[in-house]
Amino acid sequence: MRIYTNQLAIRCLGTLIGLGFLAVGAYAMFGADESVADFALQRAWWFGLTALVGGAWAIGVSWLDADLSGVWCRPPRRSR
């Protein structure tokens, strides 16, 4: 497994997005108290788990994929 360091700005932005997903996921899973209904707690827990998986994926892909042109959006090409 190789960590790539080209396209550093895009890789750092992808990592920040992944960290945001991880923070939202952790808060969704563990941020509610017992005053919330059980079905809402269960939905929040599963949403949090999904966000954690998405955050881990974003961080992993940001550093382990050699070419990020198909993963994170690039600006459109300028036509002359």
C-alpha positions in Angstrom: 0.0 0.0 0.0 1.4 3.3 -1.0 0.5 6.8 0.2 0.5 9.3 -2.7 1.4 13.0 -2.1 0.7 14.5 -5.5 -2.3 16.9 -5.8 -1.8 17.8 -2.2 -4.5 20.5 -2.0 -7.2 18.1 -3.2 -6.0 15.3 -0.9 -6.1 17.7 2.1 -9.6 18.9 1.2 -10.7 15.3 0.9 -9.3 14.6 4.3 -11.1 17.6 5.8 -14.4 16.3 4.3 -13.7 12.9 5.7 -13.0 14.4 9.2 -16.3 16.3 8.9 -18.2 13.1 8.2 -16.4 11.4 11.1 -17.4 14.2 13.4 -21.1 14.2 12.3 -21.2 10.4 12.5 -19.8 10.3 16.0 -22.2 13.0 17.2 -25.2 11.2 15.6 -24.3 8.0 17.3 -23.3 9.3 20.7 -24.7 12.8 21.0 -28.4 12.1 21.9 -29.7 11.7 25.4 -32.5 9.5 26.6 -35.2 12.1 26.0 -35.3 11.2 22.3 -37.7 8.4 21.2 -36.2 5.0 20.6 -36.9 4.9 16.9 -35.1 8.2 16.4 -32.1 7.0 18.4 -31.9 3.9 16.2 -32.1 6.0 13.0 -29.5 8.4 14.3 -27.2 5.5 15.3 -27.4 3.9 11.8 -27.0 7.3 10.1 -23.9 7.8 12.3 -22.5 4.5 11.3 -23.0 5.3 7.7 -21.3 8.7 8.1 -18.4 7.0 9.9 -17.9 4.6 7.0 -18.1 7.5 4.5 -15.6 9.5 6.4 -13.1 6.6 6.6 -13.6 6.0 2.9 -13.0 9.7 2.1 -9.8 9.8 4.1 -8.6 6.5 2.7 -9.2 7.3 -0.9 -7.8 10.8 -0.5 -4.3 9.3 0.3 -4.3 5.9 -1.3 -5.7 6.5 -4.8 -3.0 7.5 -7.4 -5.3 9.6 -9.6 -8.0 11.6 -8.0 -9.6 13.0 -11.2 -12.4 10.4 -11.0 -12.9 10.6 -7.3 -13.1 14.3 -6.3 -14.5 16.8 -8.7 -12.1 19.0 -10.7 -13.0 22.3 -12.2 -14.2 22.0 -15.8 -11.7 22.5 -18.6 -11.5 25.9 -20.1 -12.4 26.0 -23.8 -10.4 28.3 -26.1 
